[in-house]
């Protein structure tokens, strides 16, 4: 299983500002993304282009899978209001 959190490294705001291109190039070589920190608090994330493209591809495939699953699964039957109320009575008693 692919573990995204293992691909995380930290960089200060100052380091990111002074060398954003270099930081992204180094991150791409290492295969990581960079969490930008200020006063030990996360303020953002830098993703190398290759990493970003992979995430977009993964999200698109996931969306297609969800959409295809919705088409295959039958819709649940809607019960009448009386049936819903009787189920509530059964559960609450």
N, C-alpha and C positions, 0 to 999 in steps of 0.2 A: 504494500500500500504506500502511496506517495504521501510523505509527511511534509506539508508546507511549512510548518513552524520550524523544522530543522533547517530550512533554507533562509532563515532570518538572521540579519546582522544589524548592528546599531551604529548610527552615525550622528554626530552633533549637528545642530543647525549651522554652526559656524563652518564646520568641515564641508557640509553639503553646499553652502553658499559659495565657498571659495573654489570648490572643484567639483561641481555637479557632473560634468561630462566624464571626468576622470573616475569619480566614485561609481558612476553607472557602468563604465567600461570594466572596472575591477569587479564589480558585482556580477556582471554578465560572465566574466571569465570563471568566477567561483560558482556560478549558478545559484546566486542568492538574491534576495531583495533587501532593501535597506529601510529600517524603521528610523525616522528622524526624531531625535530627542532634544528637548530643551528643558533644562533644570530637572533632569531625570523623569520627564513626562513625555509620552509620545505625542507628536504634533502632526505627523504625516508619514507617508511611505513613498519611497522611490523605487520604481520598477524598471529594470533594464527592458529595452524594446522587445527582445526575444522572449523574456519572461511574460511580458504583457500580452504578446501575440498568442503564446501558449494558453494563457488564462482565458483570453477571448474565445479561442477555439474550444476549450473545455466547456465554457459557459454556453456556447452555441449548441454543442452536442447535448448538453444536459437539457437545455430548453427544448430541443427537438424530441428528446426522449420523453419528457413530460408531456408535450403536446401529442405525441403518438400514443402514449399511454391513456390520455384522456379520451382519444377516439376509440380505443379498444374496450375500455371498461364501460359496462352498462351504467346508465344513470340510475340512481336510487329512486325507488317509487315513493312518491309523496303520499303520506298518510293524511287522512281527513283530520280536521281540527279535533273532532270528538275522539279519535284514536290517539292523537297526541296527548290530549288531556287525560285520557284514561291511563296512559303510560306514566304520566307525571304523578297521578294518584298512586299507582302501584309502587313507584320508586320512593315516594315520600312516606309511604306507610310502613 
